[in-house]
Amino acid sequence: MKTSAPRSWNPRRFDVQAFAEAGASLSGDESLSLFERLMHECHADGDPAIAVDWLVRGETRADATGQPAVWMHLTAHLDLPVGCQRCLGPVVVPLKVDRWFRFVADEATAEAEDDDCEEDVLALEPKPDLLSLIEDELLMEMPLVPMHETCPGVLPVPPSTNAEGGGEVSRPNPFASLARLKKPMS
């Protein structure tokens, strides 16, 4: 983790206000193994030593009333191997985040202002976990259905077909037994 300011910043209890007032920046390339939820999305063949590259910069800007507002810019990048939904093999998905956050005093204020703003509004207290925020943002960049443009191998045979004959597997009709029950009453 690299920092532009002489102060040491704790990313797990990040003092965003002091960070922004100092106009500081902080960067890192952390192992994917530090991000449990992203690891869960990773293909079984994925390497937990893959790096999550990130950079945050803090600044203060005057708000509409002229008061200083706390802002943070986050960029993050990760090439994450996930399972292709077609062939089930690994496909590398580039995840990129480039987002500004404005910080307000508490959760209630953040919730009240978030719907009316283009930027994301977060609370200064409790002090945010920067690595969790990075993980959240990368997870939101995940495609709903990751897959190759063209799968590199043979697609697995779906269980509904007969692999030997290439035709449909014959299954009993579940409604056939119901038809036997529906006999006219004499």
Secondary structure, DSSP 4 states (H G I P E B T S, - for coil): -EESSSSPP-GGG--HHHHHHTT-EEEEEEEGGG-HHHHHHS-TT--TT-EEEEEEEEEEEE-TTS-EEEEEEEEEEEEEEEE-TTT-SEEEEEEEEEEEEEEESSHHHHHHHHTT-SSEEEESSSPP-HHHHHHHHHHHTS-SS---SS-SSPPPPPTTB-TTTSSBPP---TTHHHHHH-----
